[in-house]
Amino acid sequence: MSLIALAKNDGGSSSAKGPGAKVGDHWHAAIGVNVCGTWQANLPTYEAATGVHSHGDGFMHIHPFSAAGAGSNAKVGLFYSQAGDKLSATELKFAKKTYKNGDVCDNLDKKPSEVRWTVNGQEKTGNPADYVPNDRDVVAIAFIPKDADIGTPPVTQTNPSDVSG
């Protein structure tokens, strides 16, 4: 069982229809990358004109300043690409290393592995880069064999660095 302790949203969410945060919202999604059974370091701190950024705390901070970082543009792929990484349904480029579907995890019996992902503990299909998180989602991205457990990012036991409580 995993403890998921995300802080209450301090910016309120917009009641406007459509996916993703609206300009002026202040949302957070816990996010992590599991490569061959090991959770990787959080993305380093970076700022971006879109308002989608990292404080280095394992959360995708979504504070849109314009349409470029709002609504359906506030994708997981934007968060990683702004940091110089890339993900798709078939490939993960993270921390200057590339993992392609079919590559093996030596530490997991040299089994072929693939990009897999969950949102709030539910495995999803398709391209994780296209996912638009909701406030307080937990997104786990993994490169692991089909029969391995994706797990939950360790950060889910903390609060975002810019939220008290």
Disulfide bonds with the S-S distance in Angstrom:
Cys36-Cys105 2.04
